[in-house]
C-alpha cells in the first residue's frame, strides 16, 4: 500500500465518505468518486480501514468507560455527602441503582414522615440503607416473578 492509499484509509475511517477521503488523500476531485470506490474494493485497503475503525472504537470505549467511572464517582460522592440534601442523596442513589440494573427506590418510601434535618448522620445512614434493602428486595421479587 502506498502513502496516498494509507492517507485515504485514515481519512475514510474518520469521515466514512470515500469521495472526501480520496480528495483529502490528494487524488484529483474529478476522479475522487471512482478512485474512492475502487480503493474500497481493494482487500489491503479494506483490512487497513477495519484496523483503523477498530482502533477508533477502542478509543471511544476507553473514553466512555472513563466518563462512566467519573459519573459513578460523582454520584457516590453526592450520595455519601452529609451536607447534601436528602433528596439529592436519594436521587444519586436512584441513578446508581438504575444504571446498575436495580430497581429505583420508590418515591413513596422517601415521603415517609421523617424530618431528615433532625436525624443524626448514623440515623440517616440507617434509613438510607433500609430504603436500599427495600429496593433490592422488590427488585429480587420482580426478577423471580413475585408481585411485591
C-alpha positions in Angstrom: 0.0 0.0 0.0 1.4 3.4 -0.9 1.4 6.5 1.2 -1.7 8.0 -0.6 -3.7 4.9 0.0 -2.7 4.9 3.7 -3.9 8.5 3.9 -7.1 7.5 2.1 -7.7 4.8 4.7 -7.1 7.2 7.6 -9.4 9.8 6.1 -12.1 7.3 5.3 -12.0 5.9 8.8 -12.8 9.4 10.1 -15.4 10.5 7.6 -16.8 7.2 6.2 -17.0 9.1 2.8 -14.9 7.6 0.1 -15.0 10.7 -2.2 -14.0 13.1 0.6 -11.3 10.7 1.7 -9.9 10.4 -1.8 -9.8 14.2 -2.2 -8.1 14.7 1.2 -5.6 12.0 0.3 -4.6 14.0 -2.7 -6.5 12.4 -5.6 -8.0 14.8 -8.2 -11.5 15.9 -7.4 -12.7 14.9 -10.9 -11.7 11.3 -10.3 -12.2 11.1 -6.5 -15.5 9.3 -6.7 -14.3 6.5 -8.9 -10.9 6.2 -7.1 -12.6 6.1 -3.7 -14.9 3.4 -4.9 -12.0 1.5 -6.4 -9.9 1.8 -3.2 -12.8 0.4 -1.1 -12.8 -2.8 -3.2 -9.1 -3.5 -2.5 -8.6 -6.1 0.2 -5.5 -4.5 1.7 -7.3 -1.2 2.0 -10.4 -2.8 3.5 -8.2 -4.5 6.0 -6.4 -1.3 7.0 -9.7 0.6 7.3 -11.0 -2.1 9.5 -7.9 -1.8 11.7 -8.4 2.0 11.9 -12.1 1.7 12.7 -11.3 -0.9 15.4 -8.8 1.5 17.0 -11.3 4.3 16.8 -14.0 2.1 18.5 -11.5 1.1 21.2 -10.6 4.7 21.9 -14.3 5.7 22.1 -14.9 2.8 24.5 -11.9 3.9 26.7 -13.3 7.4 26.8 -16.8 6.2 27.6 -15.5 3.9 30.5 -13.5 6.8 31.9 -16.6 9.1 31.7 -18.8 6.4 33.3 -16.2 6.0 36.1 -16.2 9.7 36.7 -20.0 9.9 36.7 -20.2 7.0 39.2 -17.7 8.6 41.5 -19.7 11.9 41.4 -22.9 10.1 42.2 -21.2 8.2 45.0 -19.8 11.4 46.5 -23.2 13.1 46.4 -24.8 10.0 48.0 -22.3 10.0 50.8 -22.1 13.7 51.4 -23.8 14.6 54.7 -24.1 18.2 53.6 -26.2 17.2 50.5 -29.9 17.4 50.8 -31.6 14.1 51.4 -33.4 14.3 48.1 -30.1 14.8 46.3 -28.6 11.8 48.1 -31.6 9.7 47.2 -31.5 10.9 43.6 -27.9 9.9 43.4 -28.7 6.5 44.9 -31.5 6.1 42.4 -29.2 6.9 39.5 -26.6 4.4 40.7 -29.2 1.7 41.2 -30.9 2.4 37.9 -27.6 2.2 35.9 -26.7 -0.9 37.8 -29.9 -2.6 36.7 -31.6 -2.4 40.1 -35.0 -1.1 40.9 -35.3 2.6 41.6 -36.3 3.4 45.2 -40.0 4.0 45.3 -40.6 7.7 45.9 -43.4 6.9 48.3 -40.8 5.4 50.7 -38.9 8.7 50.7 -42.0 10.7 51.6 -42.3 9.0 54.9 -43.0 11.4 57.7 -39.4 11.8 58.8 -37.7 15.1 59.3 -34.2 14.3 58.0 -32.9 17.6 59.4 -33.4 16.2 62.9 -31.7 12.9 62.3 -28.1 12.2 63.1 -25.7 11.0 60.4 -26.0 7.5 61.7 -29.8 7.6 61.7 -29.7 9.0 58.1 -27.4 6.2 57.0 -29.6 3.6 58.7 -32.7 5.0 57.0 -30.9 5.1 53.7 -29.7 1.5 54.0 -33.2 0.4 54.9 -34.5 2.1 51.7 -31.8 0.4 49.7 -32.7 -3.0 51.2 -36.4 -2.5 50.4 -35.5 -1.6 46.8 -33.3 -4.6 46.5 -36.0 -6.9 47.9 -38.5 -5.5 45.5 -36.1 -5.9 42.6 -35.4 -9.6 43.5 -39.1 -10.3 43.8 -39.8 -8.8 40.4 -36.9 -10.8 38.9 -38.4 -14.1 40.1 -41.9 -13.3 39.1 -43.1 -12.1 42.5 -45.6 -9.3 42.8 -44.0 -7.4 45.7 
